[in-house]
Amino acid sequence: MSVNIDVSLTIRELRDERERAGVTALLTDVLESEGLSREVFITLGEVGESLFVRADSDYPVIFSRFYLWSEDFEQKLTRRVTALVPHARVDFDWGYPDED
């Protein structure tokens, strides 16, 4: 069964541009390998002294077996981010537009 998902995730608590550049490259690679590079765009920002990298879709992305894929994706991405920047926090905010 397929489902429409609004993709949104944020990698927070980055301390400097070097960390943010590394996380951006990692996220770009992950999105490419997952086939999402054309569906999701990356933005950079800051809140106070904390930098972040965010990935969002402009429109819902169609997934098959999202419940299995998302769990695996979240675990793998979180592991890779924390291996690169141990103090970073990854927040996933999947949207379910068909339920609105």
C-alpha contacts under 8 A as a table, 3 or more apart, distances in Angstrom:
res1	aa1	res2	aa2	distance
1	M	64	S	5.78
1	M	65	R	6.40
2	S	62	I	6.39
2	S	63	F	5.33
2	S	64	S	4.34
2	S	65	R	6.59
2	S	66	F	7.58
3	V	62	I	5.60
3	V	63	F	5.40
3	V	64	S	6.50
3	V	65	R	7.96
3	V	66	F	7.10
4	N	60	P	5.32
4	N	61	V	5.40
4	N	62	I	4.59
4	N	63	F	6.40
4	N	96	Y	6.57
4	N	97	P	6.83
4	N	98	D	6.83
5	I	60	P	4.89
5	I	61	V	5.19
5	I	62	I	6.37
5	I	63	F	7.21
5	I	94	W	6.47
5	I	95	G	5.48
5	I	96	Y	5.25
5	I	97	P	6.72
6	D	56	D	7.53
6	D	57	S	6.08
6	D	58	D	7.89
6	D	59	Y	6.46
6	D	60	P	4.55
6	D	61	V	6.30
6	D	94	W	5.76
6	D	95	G	4.46
6	D	96	Y	6.33
6	D	97	P	6.97
7	V	40	V	7.26
7	V	55	A	7.43
7	V	56	D	5.30
7	V	57	S	5.19
7	V	60	P	7.13
7	V	61	V	7.17
7	V	93	D	7.15
7	V	94	W	5.36
7	V	95	G	6.54
8	S	54	R	7.33
8	S	55	A	5.57
8	S	56	D	4.40
8	S	57	S	6.70
8	S	92	F	6.21
8	S	93	D	5.17
8	S	94	W	5.75
8	S	95	G	7.54
9	L	54	R	5.77
9	L	55	A	5.38
9	L	56	D	6.69
9	L	90	V	7.16
9	L	91	D	5.54
9	L	92	F	4.36
9	L	93	D	5.68
9	L	94	W	7.64
10	T	52	F	6.81
10	T	53	V	5.78
10	T	54	R	4.33
10	T	55	A	6.43
10	T	90	V	5.77
10	T	91	D	5.20
10	T	92	F	6.58
11	I	14	L	7.74
11	I	23	V	7.95
11	I	52	F	5.51
11	I	53	V	5.23
11	I	54	R	6.30
11	I	88	A	6.58
11	I	89	R	5.60
11	I	90	V	4.46
11	I	91	D	6.37
12	R	50	S	7.18
12	R	51	L	6.43
12	R	52	F	4.56
12	R	53	V	6.79
12	R	88	A	5.68
12	R	89	R	5.13
12	R	90	V	6.33
12	R	91	D	7.79
13	E	50	S	5.13
13	E	51	L	5.96
13	E	52	F	6.43
13	E	87	H	7.00
13	E	88	A	5.16
13	E	89	R	6.33
14	L	19	E	6.02
14	L	20	R	6.14
14	L	50	S	5.71
14	L	51	L	4.82
14	L	52	F	5.94
14	L	85	V	7.78
14	L	87	H	7.72
14	L	88	A	5.94
15	R	19	E	6.65
15	R	20	R	7.77
15	R	49	E	7.37
15	R	50	S	5.84
15	R	51	L	6.18
16	D	19	E	5.52
16	D	20	R	6.38
16	D	51	L	6.95
17	E	20	R	4.92
17	E	21	A	5.91
17	E	51	L	7.95
18	R	21	A	5.17
18	R	22	G	6.22
19	E	22	G	5.16
19	E	23	V	6.15
19	E	85	V	6.84
20	R	23	V	5.13
20	R	24	T	5.99
20	R	51	L	6.99
20	R	52	F	6.87
20	R	53	V	6.87
21	A	24	T	5.06
21	A	25	A	6.21
22	G	25	A	5.23
22	G	26	L	6.20
22	G	84	L	7.65
23	V	26	L	4.99
23	V	27	L	6.01
23	V	53	V	7.36
23	V	81	V	6.73
23	V	84	L	7.54
23	V	85	V	7.93
24	T	27	L	5.14
24	T	28	T	6.03
24	T	42	I	7.83
24	T	53	V	6.57
25	A	28	T	5.09
25	A	29	D	6.22
26	L	29	D	5.14
26	L	30	V	6.22
26	L	80	R	7.99
26	L	81	V	7.63
27	L	30	V	5.01
27	L	31	L	6.06
28	T	31	L	5.27
28	T	32	E	6.19
28	T	37	S	7.26
28	T	42	I	7.93
29	D	32	E	5.14
29	D	33	S	6.18
30	V	33	S	5.12
30	V	34	E	6.12
30	V	77	L	7.60
31	L	34	E	5.14
31	L	35	G	6.17
31	L	36	L	4.92
31	L	37	S	5.02
31	L	40	V	7.69
32	E	35	G	5.19
32	E	36	L	5.86
32	E	37	S	4.81
33	S	36	L	7.64
34	E	37	S	7.78
35	G	38	R	7.53
36	L	39	E	5.06
36	L	40	V	5.92
37	S	40	V	5.67
37	S	41	F	7.27
38	R	41	F	7.68
39	E	57	S	5.85
39	E	58	D	7.50
39	E	59	Y	7.99
39	E	61	V	6.97
40	V	55	A	6.19
40	V	56	D	5.26
40	V	57	S	4.36
40	V	58	D	7.09
41	F	55	A	5.49
41	F	56	D	5.56
41	F	57	S	6.26
41	F	58	D	7.91
42	I	53	V	6.93
42	I	54	R	5.54
42	I	55	A	4.46
42	I	56	D	6.67
43	T	53	V	5.93
43	T	54	R	5.22
43	T	55	A	6.42
44	L	51	L	7.65
44	L	52	F	5.95
44	L	53	V	4.73
44	L	54	R	6.27
45	G	51	L	5.87
45	G	52	F	5.36
45	G	53	V	6.49
45	G	54	R	7.91
46	E	49	E	6.76
46	E	50	S	5.56
46	E	51	L	4.20
46	E	52	F	5.75
47	V	50	S	5.34
47	V	51	L	6.38
47	V	52	F	7.88
48	G	51	L	8.00
57	S	60	P	6.68
57	S	61	V	7.36
60	P	97	P	7.40
63	F	66	F	5.45
65	R	68	L	5.68
65	R	69	W	6.39
66	F	69	W	4.96
66	F	70	S	5.63
67	Y	70	S	5.56
67	Y	71	E	6.55
68	L	71	E	5.63
68	L	72	D	6.58
69	W	72	D	5.36
69	W	73	F	5.96
70	S	73	F	4.96
70	S	74	E	5.91
71	E	74	E	5.29
71	E	75	Q	6.31
72	D	75	Q	5.29
72	D	76	K	6.13
73	F	76	K	5.24
73	F	77	L	5.95
74	E	77	L	5.35
74	E	78	T	5.94
74	E	92	F	7.62
75	Q	78	T	5.26
75	Q	79	R	6.11
76	K	79	R	5.19
76	K	80	R	6.22
77	L	80	R	5.15
77	L	81	V	6.07
78	T	81	V	5.19
78	T	82	T	6.08
78	T	89	R	7.97
78	T	90	V	6.15
79	R	82	T	5.33
79	R	83	A	6.03
80	R	83	A	5.11
80	R	84	L	6.37
81	V	84	L	5.18
81	V	85	V	5.91
81	V	86	P	7.36
81	V	88	A	7.10
81	V	90	V	7.76
82	T	85	V	4.84
82	T	86	P	4.19
82	T	87	H	6.75
82	T	88	A	6.15
82	T	89	R	7.72
83	A	86	P	5.80
85	V	88	A	5.55
96	Y	99	E	5.68
96	Y	100	D	7.18
97	P	100	D	5.37
